[in-house]
Amino acid sequence: MSWLWAIIVGLVLGVLARAILPGRQNIPLWLTAIFGIIGSVIGNAVASGIGVDDTAGIDWIRHLLQLAGAVLIVALGTPLYAKIRGGDRRTA
């Protein structure tokens, strides 16, 4: 169940990250989920490092760090994906 939960949270965080970033991110949904999962892992690591990974109640700081990690990964991964795929495929 934890893998399914990680995929769902990763997808949600990836979609939120794409909505926060300006412009259009030309990445598929599966890559959005992967970027969200990676961002979530990074956010959890940072939260553990600063000691806010497990607090009483809802862990808002951890969730914000997870979202920030997802935004960072989507922002860095989108141009990399475009470069690998051959750039923008629109015709002028």
All heavy atoms as an XYZ file, in Angstrom:
681
protein
N       0.813     -1.194      0.000
C       0.000      0.000      0.000
C       0.854      1.254      0.000
O       0.448      2.274     -0.514
C      -0.923     -0.031      1.221
C      -1.966      1.039      1.195
S      -3.144      0.753     -0.107
C      -4.434      1.812      0.390
N       2.056      1.204      0.573
C       2.882      2.396      0.642
C       3.349      2.835     -0.745
O       3.493      4.026     -0.996
C       4.074      2.172      1.561
O       4.909      1.169      1.050
N       3.595      1.900     -1.668
C       3.987      2.286     -3.024
C       2.837      2.961     -3.748
O       3.040      3.945     -4.462
C       4.455      1.064     -3.820
C       5.838      0.667     -3.439
C       6.185     -0.388     -2.639
C       7.046      1.317     -3.782
N       7.540     -0.423     -2.479
C       8.100      0.612     -3.178
C       7.349      2.423     -4.550
C       9.432      0.991     -3.324
C       8.676      2.796     -4.683
C       9.695      2.083     -4.085
N       1.644      2.446     -3.569
C       0.473      3.065     -4.186
C       0.275      4.474     -3.630
O       0.009      5.408     -4.378
C      -0.772      2.208     -3.935
C      -2.083      2.760     -4.498
C      -2.007      2.893     -6.015
C      -3.240      1.869     -4.093
N       0.439      4.624     -2.331
C       0.304      5.940     -1.702
C       1.372      6.900     -2.223
O       1.101      8.076     -2.472
C       0.381      5.800     -0.188
C       0.077      7.069      0.534
C       0.921      7.768      1.306
C      -1.158      7.781      0.539
N       0.294      8.882      1.792
C      -0.983      8.915      1.338
C      -2.402      7.573     -0.054
C      -1.993      9.842      1.559
C      -3.408      8.497      0.171
C      -3.197      9.607      0.962
N       2.607      6.407     -2.402
C       3.685      7.247     -2.922
C       3.381      7.718     -4.342
O       3.643      8.874     -4.693
C       5.011      6.480     -2.895
N       2.804      6.845     -5.156
C       2.450      7.225     -6.531
C       1.338      8.267     -6.524
O       1.394      9.260     -7.264
C       2.050      5.977     -7.339
C       3.270      5.082     -7.548
C       1.431      6.367     -8.673
C       2.954      3.724     -8.110
N       0.337      8.079     -5.684
C      -0.773      9.037     -5.618
C      -0.291     10.397     -5.129
O      -0.594     11.432     -5.728
C      -1.906      8.484     -4.721
C      -2.565      7.276     -5.388
C      -2.945      9.569     -4.425
C      -3.500      6.497     -4.484
N       0.489     10.406     -4.045
C       1.015     11.668     -3.518
C       1.948     12.311     -4.530
O       1.904     13.529     -4.752
C       1.733     11.436     -2.162
C       2.508     12.665     -1.724
C       0.720     11.057     -1.106
N       2.779     11.520     -5.188
C       3.678     12.046     -6.218
C       2.925     12.669     -7.376
O       3.307     13.726     -7.879
N       1.849     12.038     -7.793
C       1.047     12.590     -8.880
C       0.415     13.916     -8.462
O       0.458     14.895     -9.207
C      -0.035     11.596     -9.303
C      -0.948     12.041    -10.441
C      -0.140     12.305    -11.701
C      -2.001     10.987    -10.709
N      -0.139     13.954     -7.264
C      -0.765     15.187     -6.773
C       0.276     16.302     -6.660
O       0.051     17.436     -7.109
C      -1.483     14.952     -5.431
C      -1.905     16.254     -4.786
C      -2.685     14.040     -5.626
N       1.436     15.995     -6.059
C       2.475     17.008     -5.912
C       3.023     17.444     -7.272
O       3.307     18.624     -7.480
C       3.609     16.486     -5.034
C       3.308     16.390     -3.550
C       4.455     15.720     -2.817
C       3.019     17.755     -2.967
N       3.185     16.516     -8.189
C       3.658     16.868     -9.526
C       2.690     17.776    -10.258
O       3.091     18.750    -10.909
N       1.402     17.481    -10.161
C       0.384     18.320    -10.804
C       0.354     19.703    -10.157
O       0.258     20.722    -10.853
C      -1.004     17.635    -10.765
C      -2.103     18.577    -11.172
C      -1.000     16.393    -11.651
N       0.439     19.769     -8.834
C       0.492     21.063     -8.153
C       1.739     21.849     -8.555
O       1.676     23.064     -8.768
C       0.470     20.877     -6.636
C      -0.865     20.510     -6.011
C      -0.683     20.189     -4.532
C      -1.873     21.631     -6.191
N       2.862     21.159     -8.670
C       4.104     21.828     -9.091
C       3.966     22.385    -10.500
O       4.401     23.513    -10.774
C       5.277     20.850     -9.021
N       3.355     21.626    -11.398
C       3.140     22.115    -12.768
C       2.215     23.320    -12.778
O       2.383     24.224    -13.581
C       2.558     21.009    -13.637
C       3.574     19.971    -14.017
C       2.984     18.877    -14.837
N       2.577     19.363    -16.145
C       2.172     18.586    -17.124
N       2.121     17.288    -16.947
N       1.814     19.092    -18.277
N       1.231     23.345    -11.873
C       0.300     24.476    -11.806
C       0.988     25.723    -11.239
O       0.655     26.847    -11.626
C      -0.909     24.112    -10.946
N       1.931     25.534    -10.326
C       2.631     26.665     -9.721
C       3.619     27.300    -10.691
O       3.752     28.522    -10.742
C       3.341     26.215     -8.424
C       2.302     25.906     -7.347
C       4.337     27.259     -7.932
C       2.874     25.249     -6.106
N       4.304     26.470    -11.466
C       5.324     26.985    -12.377
C       4.686     27.761    -13.530
O       3.666     27.336    -14.075
C       6.164     25.840    -12.935
C       7.101     25.182    -11.943
C       7.702     23.923    -12.546
C       8.197     26.148    -11.547
N       5.291     28.893    -13.916
C       4.745     29.644    -15.046
C       5.034     28.937    -16.367
O       5.998     28.180    -16.488
C       5.485     30.978    -14.970
C       6.762     30.661    -14.274
C       6.455     29.542    -13.324
N       4.203     29.189    -17.333
C       4.390     28.583    -18.651
C       3.863     27.171    -18.711
O       3.252     26.660    -17.781
N       4.113     26.539    -19.838
C       3.622     25.186    -20.057
C       4.763     24.192    -19.930
O       5.845     24.402    -20.469
C       3.020     25.088    -21.451
C       2.422     23.747    -21.718
C       1.619     23.717    -22.972
N       1.065     22.383    -23.100
C       0.736     21.835    -24.224
N       0.885     22.508    -25.338
N       0.253     20.621    -24.267
N       4.519     23.120    -19.203
C       5.502     22.057    -19.066
C       5.065     20.902    -19.970
O       4.038     20.283    -19.727
C       5.610     21.575    -17.612
C       6.233     22.568    -16.670
C       5.315     23.702    -16.283
O       4.133     23.487    -16.088
N       5.838     24.891    -16.208
N       5.847     20.661    -20.996
C       5.521     19.598    -21.951
C       6.116     18.268    -21.493
O       7.061     17.755    -22.080
C       6.043     19.964    -23.346
C       5.271     21.101    -23.946
O       4.068     21.171    -23.792
N       5.953     22.001    -24.619
N       5.540     17.734    -20.411
C       5.965     16.428    -19.929
C       4.712     15.566    -19.756
O       3.643     16.079    -19.458
C       6.747     16.522    -18.601
C       5.955     17.232    -17.508
C       8.095     17.197    -18.804
C       6.612     17.238    -16.138
N       4.856     14.260    -19.982
C       3.694     13.377    -19.838
C       3.304     13.182    -18.368
O       4.072     13.487    -17.452
C       4.173     12.066    -20.456
C       5.650     12.120    -20.426
C       6.036     13.563    -20.474
N       2.116     12.658    -18.170
C       1.578     12.466    -16.821
C       2.425     11.496    -16.001
O       2.642     11.719    -14.817
C       0.124     11.979    -16.906
C      -0.651     11.940    -15.610
C      -0.725     13.331    -14.988
C      -2.049     11.412    -15.844
N       2.931     10.444    -16.617
C       3.748      9.490    -15.880
C       5.027     10.154    -15.365
O       5.482      9.864    -14.267
C       4.076      8.249    -16.718
C       4.881      8.512    -17.951
C       4.403      8.744    -19.206
C       6.306      8.574    -18.059
N       5.440      8.954    -20.086
C       6.625      8.850    -19.403
C       7.348      8.432    -17.151
C       7.928      8.987    -19.870
C       8.645      8.568    -17.618
C       8.929      8.831    -18.953
N       5.607     11.068    -16.150
C       6.812     11.757    -15.718
C       6.490     12.787    -14.638
O       7.295     13.015    -13.727
C       7.499     12.420    -16.905
C       8.906     12.949    -16.677
C       9.827     11.835    -16.172
C       9.460     13.550    -17.955
N       5.304     13.374    -14.701
C       4.848     14.274    -13.650
C       4.782     13.530    -12.318
O       5.220     14.044    -11.287
C       3.463     14.848    -13.998
O       3.549     15.560    -15.229
C       2.951     15.769    -12.921
N       4.259     12.308    -12.335
C       4.177     11.501    -11.113
C       5.567     11.149    -10.599
O       5.832     11.230     -9.387
C       3.369     10.233    -11.370
N       6.472     10.779    -11.490
C       7.834     10.438    -11.074
C       8.534     11.659    -10.477
O       9.185     11.570     -9.436
C       8.632      9.848    -12.251
C       8.080      8.462    -12.592
C      10.123      9.782    -11.929
C       8.665      7.840    -13.820
N       8.403     12.812    -11.137
C       9.001     14.041    -10.597
C       8.401     14.385     -9.242
O       9.098     14.838     -8.337
C       8.807     15.206    -11.564
C       9.701     15.174    -12.772
C       9.454     16.003    -13.846
C      10.780     14.324    -12.857
C      10.268     16.002    -14.960
C      11.604     14.301    -13.972
C      11.346     15.147    -15.029
N       7.101     14.178     -9.082
C       6.459     14.435     -7.802
C       6.955     13.509     -6.710
O       7.163     13.925     -5.567
N       7.163     12.238     -7.045
C       7.685     11.274     -6.073
C       9.105     11.657     -5.667
O       9.440     11.656     -4.474
C       7.640      9.841     -6.645
C       6.193      9.378     -6.793
C       8.429      8.876     -5.772
C       6.027      8.100     -7.595
N       9.931     12.018     -6.639
C      11.306     12.428     -6.331
C      11.296     13.687     -5.459
O      12.043     13.784     -4.480
C      12.108     12.645     -7.627
C      12.293     11.323     -8.369
C      13.467     13.285     -7.326
C      12.843     11.473     -9.772
N      10.447     14.644     -5.806
C      10.342     15.861     -5.002
C       9.865     15.578     -3.590
O      10.333     16.192     -2.627
N       8.951     14.632     -3.462
C       8.458     14.248     -2.147
C       9.568     13.633     -1.305
O       9.697     13.932     -0.107
C       7.303     13.260     -2.299
O       6.865     12.809     -1.054
N      10.383     12.799     -1.912
C      11.503     12.184     -1.197
C      12.503     13.256     -0.764
O      12.998     13.244      0.378
C      12.179     11.104     -2.075
C      13.494     10.649     -1.484
C      11.246      9.934     -2.286
N      12.785     14.200     -1.647
C      13.701     15.289     -1.302
C      13.124     16.131     -0.162
O      13.829     16.485      0.786
C      14.006     16.154     -2.537
C      14.866     15.369     -3.522
C      14.698     17.456     -2.145
C      15.043     16.043     -4.862
N      11.844     16.460     -0.243
C      11.195     17.225      0.818
C      11.214     16.500      2.153
O      11.436     17.119      3.203
N      10.988     15.193      2.135
C      11.060     14.400      3.369
C      12.468     14.403      3.948
O      12.644     14.479      5.166
C      10.615     12.964      3.121
C       9.122     12.811      3.138
O       8.401     13.608      3.716
N       8.641     11.779      2.462
N      13.476     14.309      3.079
C      14.863     14.314      3.552
C      15.204     15.655      4.204
O      15.846     15.688      5.258
C      15.814     14.016      2.396
N      14.783     16.743      3.584
C      15.042     18.063      4.159
C      14.300     18.209      5.489
O      14.856     18.723      6.468
C      14.649     19.181      3.171
C      14.707     20.542      3.825
C      15.543     19.145      1.936
N      13.044     17.763      5.526
C      12.273     17.845      6.770
C      12.941     17.039      7.879
O      12.990     17.486      9.026
C      10.848     17.354      6.536
N      13.457     15.869      7.562
C      14.167     15.068      8.562
C      15.445     15.772      9.002
O      15.792     15.744     10.182
C      14.522     13.694      7.993
O      13.363     12.949      7.760
N      16.115     16.395      8.059
C      17.366     17.084      8.366
C      17.185     18.267      9.305
O      18.054     18.538     10.137
N      16.059     18.959      9.185
C      15.839     20.114     10.059
C      14.954     19.771     11.251
O      14.641     20.634     12.059
C      15.272     21.319      9.283
C      13.907     21.018      8.666
C      16.253     21.783      8.229
C      13.245     22.218      8.006
N      14.531     18.513     11.352
C      13.816     18.046     12.531
C      12.321     18.326     12.560
O      11.732     18.368     13.625
N      11.692     18.490     11.413
C      10.244     18.743     11.390
C       9.491     17.645     10.642
O       8.391     17.860     10.160
C       9.918     20.124     10.762
C      10.452     21.239     11.613
C      10.442     20.216      9.342
N      10.077     16.457     10.567
C       9.440     15.387      9.808
C       8.281     14.735     10.545
O       7.396     14.171      9.922
C      10.465     14.324      9.409
C      11.192     13.729     10.593
O      11.304     14.423     11.612
O      11.652     12.584     10.489
N       8.245     14.839     11.862
C       7.164     14.222     12.619
C       6.765     15.159     13.756
O       7.454     15.243     14.769
C       7.602     12.866     13.172
C       6.439     12.085     13.754
O       5.284     12.361     13.363
O       6.684     11.198     14.582
N       5.677     15.865     13.548
C       5.191     16.802     14.554
C       3.799     16.381     14.997
O       3.172     15.522     14.379
C       5.138     18.237     13.995
O       4.273     18.260     12.858
C       6.512     18.711     13.584
N       3.301     17.002     16.046
C       1.945     16.720     16.503
C       0.951     17.321     15.514
O       1.105     18.454     15.079
C       1.731     17.305     17.890
N      -0.028     16.553     15.120
C      -1.024     17.047     14.172
C      -0.567     16.866     12.741
O       0.183     15.955     12.411
N      -1.007     17.754     11.880
C      -0.666     17.687     10.459
C       0.719     18.300     10.262
O       1.010     19.378     10.769
C      -1.720     18.433      9.612
C      -3.086     17.772      9.797
C      -1.321     18.444      8.151
C      -4.218     18.489      9.127
N       1.537     17.624      9.502
C       2.910     18.073      9.258
C       2.942     19.064      8.090
O       3.408     18.750      6.996
C       3.817     16.887      8.960
C       3.921     15.920     10.116
O       3.851     16.394     11.252
O       4.075     14.717      9.867
N       2.476     20.274      8.321
C       2.377     21.265      7.250
C       3.736     21.640      6.683
O       3.888     21.808      5.467
C       1.647     22.513      7.736
C       0.205     22.277      7.997
C      -0.412     22.260      9.220
C      -0.823     21.993      7.035
N      -1.758     21.981      9.075
C      -2.031     21.816      7.746
C      -0.835     21.857      5.655
C      -3.226     21.530      7.117
C      -2.033     21.570      5.028
C      -3.212     21.404      5.754
N       4.726     21.786      7.547
C       6.056     22.174      7.065
C       6.619     21.075      6.175
O       7.185     21.357      5.110
C       6.991     22.476      8.256
C       6.464     23.687      9.033
C       8.418     22.723      7.785
C       7.197     23.961     10.321
N       6.449     19.832      6.572
C       6.937     18.716      5.748
C       6.234     18.696      4.400
O       6.860     18.512      3.362
C       6.730     17.384      6.472
C       7.214     16.187      5.659
C       7.136     14.901      6.457
N       5.824     14.646      6.998
C       4.932     13.810      6.435
N       5.228     13.181      5.323
N       3.768     13.611      6.998
N       4.929     18.926      4.405
C       4.182     18.928      3.144
C       4.613     20.089      2.243
O       4.722     19.922      1.017
C       2.682     18.995      3.408
C       2.141     17.791      4.120
N       2.485     16.505      3.781
C       1.292     17.681      5.163
C       1.868     15.654      4.578
N       1.133     16.353      5.437
N       4.868     21.241      2.823
C       5.347     22.378      2.024
C       6.741     22.104      1.456
O       7.033     22.475      0.313
C       5.345     23.655      2.859
C       3.977     24.232      3.181
C       4.108     25.427      4.125
C       3.249     24.648      1.901
N       7.581     21.444      2.240
C       8.903     21.077      1.734
C       8.806     20.035      0.619
O       9.577     20.067     -0.341
C       9.783     20.565      2.880
C      10.241     21.627      3.877
C      10.902     20.974      5.092
C      11.176     22.614      3.216
N       7.857     19.113      0.736
C       7.639     18.142     -0.337
C       7.189     18.849     -1.616
O       7.664     18.534     -2.711
C       6.586     17.114      0.070
C       7.053     16.141      1.110
C       5.931     15.232      1.572
O       4.753     15.577      1.513
N       6.293     14.055      2.061
N       6.280     19.811     -1.471
C       5.813     20.561     -2.641
C       6.953     21.370     -3.244
O       7.104     21.424     -4.470
C       4.643     21.464     -2.258
C       4.055     22.315     -3.388
C       3.554     21.426     -4.528
C       2.940     23.190     -2.857
N       7.763     21.990     -2.401
C       8.910     22.759     -2.901
C       9.879     21.842     -3.646
O      10.419     22.221     -4.696
C       9.614     23.464     -1.747
N      10.094     20.647     -3.126
C      10.948     19.681     -3.819
C      10.369     19.288     -5.164
O      11.090     19.177     -6.158
N       9.058     19.093     -5.220
C       8.415     18.739     -6.493
C       8.513     19.884     -7.493
O       8.773     19.656     -8.682
C       6.953     18.366     -6.256
N       8.318     21.114     -7.033
C       8.451     22.275     -7.926
C       9.870     22.340     -8.483
O      10.079     22.561     -9.679
C       8.079     23.585     -7.186
C       8.488     24.802     -7.989
C       6.593     23.626     -6.893
N      10.852     22.131     -7.613
C      12.250     22.161     -8.050
C      12.534     21.079     -9.092
O      13.142     21.355    -10.131
C      13.167     21.984     -6.833
C      14.655     21.927     -7.125
C      15.155     23.288     -7.583
C      15.413     21.451     -5.908
N      12.081     19.872     -8.835
C      12.353     18.767     -9.757
C      11.623     18.962    -11.083
O      12.184     18.709    -12.154
C      11.987     17.414     -9.114
C      12.869     17.160     -7.898
C      12.091     16.269    -10.105
C      14.358     17.094     -8.202
N      10.378     19.436    -11.047
C       9.656     19.694    -12.295
C      10.331     20.817    -13.072
O      10.489     20.741    -14.298
C       8.165     20.012    -12.021
C       7.474     20.533    -13.270
C       7.447     18.779    -11.507
N      10.766     21.869    -12.366
C      11.432     22.990    -13.031
C      12.748     22.565    -13.672
O      13.090     23.035    -14.762
C      11.667     24.125    -12.043
N      13.484     21.690    -13.019
C      14.756     21.230    -13.576
C      14.589     20.098    -14.577
O      15.347     19.996    -15.546
C      15.678     20.767    -12.438
C      16.145     21.832    -11.456
C      16.954     21.195    -10.333
C      16.952     22.903    -12.159
N      13.604     19.255    -14.354
C      13.433     18.085    -15.206
C      12.743     18.341    -16.526
O      13.000     17.642    -17.510
N      11.876     19.357    -16.585
C      11.143     19.635    -17.820
C      12.070     20.014    -18.975
O      11.964     19.440    -20.060
C      10.076     20.717    -17.582
O       9.154     20.228    -16.602
C       9.325     21.045    -18.852
N      13.013     20.962    -18.801
C      13.911     21.261    -19.924
C      14.833     20.099    -20.265
O      15.189     19.917    -21.436
C      14.711     22.475    -19.448
C      14.327     22.758    -18.072
C      13.209     21.866    -17.689
N      15.204     19.316    -19.263
C      16.034     18.145    -19.532
C      15.275     17.137    -20.390
O      15.816     16.580    -21.343
C      16.479     17.514    -18.216
C      17.380     16.296    -18.313
C      18.695     16.665    -18.981
C      17.630     15.711    -16.940
N      13.996     16.911    -20.053
C      13.163     16.002    -20.840
C      12.999     16.527    -22.269
O      13.077     15.759    -23.227
C      11.798     15.831    -20.171
C      10.855     14.950    -20.939
C      11.014     13.570    -20.943
C       9.802     15.485    -21.677
C      10.151     12.748    -21.651
C       8.934     14.679    -22.387
C       9.114     13.311    -22.373
O       8.259     12.515    -23.081
N      12.797     17.849    -22.406
C      12.650     18.435    -23.740
C      13.926     18.273    -24.553
O      13.875     17.995    -25.756
C      12.280     19.910    -23.624
N      15.076     18.420    -23.909
C      16.350     18.263    -24.610
C      16.547     16.820    -25.062
O      17.009     16.564    -26.167
C      17.488     18.694    -23.700
C      18.832     18.719    -24.372
C      19.878     19.278    -23.453
C      21.204     19.355    -24.195
N      22.253     19.933    -23.364
N      16.192     15.872    -24.194
C      16.320     14.458    -24.543
C      15.373     14.092    -25.689
O      15.733     13.353    -26.597
C      16.070     13.574    -23.310
C      17.208     13.742    -22.306
C      15.895     12.111    -23.690
C      16.948     13.091    -20.969
N      14.153     14.623    -25.645
C      13.151     14.307    -26.665
C      13.364     15.092    -27.960
O      12.650     14.878    -28.927
C      11.755     14.598    -26.133
C      11.330     13.720    -24.999
C      11.016     12.360    -25.434
N       9.860     12.389    -26.299
C       9.360     11.347    -26.938
N       9.918     10.200    -26.789
N       8.311     11.467    -27.700
N      14.275     16.025    -27.983
C      14.530     16.770    -29.209
C      13.931     18.150    -29.212
O      13.710     18.740    -30.256
N      13.634     18.704    -28.051
C      13.141     20.063    -27.961
C      11.668     20.151    -28.276
O      10.927     19.175    -28.247
N      11.248     21.354    -28.557
C       9.845     21.619    -28.847
C       9.535     21.136    -30.257
O      10.205     21.510    -31.211
C       9.568     23.129    -28.723
C       8.114     23.437    -28.614
O       7.308     22.490    -28.526
O       7.776     24.626    -28.616
N       8.521     20.330    -30.403
C       8.210     19.715    -31.698
C       7.166     20.488    -32.489
O       6.639     19.994    -33.459
C       7.740     18.291    -31.488
C       8.843     17.441    -30.924
C       8.405     16.033    -30.779
N       9.549     15.253    -30.354
C       9.719     13.998    -30.645
N       8.836     13.360    -31.355
N      10.771     13.365    -30.231
N       6.881     21.714    -32.070
C       5.931     22.516    -32.838
C       6.574     22.985    -34.130
O       7.759     23.267    -34.178
C       5.486     23.732    -32.037
C       4.578     23.386    -30.896
C       4.137     24.623    -30.203
N       5.254     25.046    -29.344
C       5.339     26.199    -28.752
N       4.395     27.099    -28.925
N       6.359     26.511    -27.991
N       5.782     23.083    -35.150
C       6.276     23.614    -36.416
C       5.876     25.058    -36.552
O       4.816     25.477    -36.143
C       5.704     22.802    -37.610
O       4.289     22.854    -37.549
C       6.189     21.365    -37.553
N       6.756     25.834    -37.153
C       6.493     27.280    -37.271
C       5.708     27.589    -38.515
O       5.624     26.933    -39.462
C       7.807     28.036    -37.284
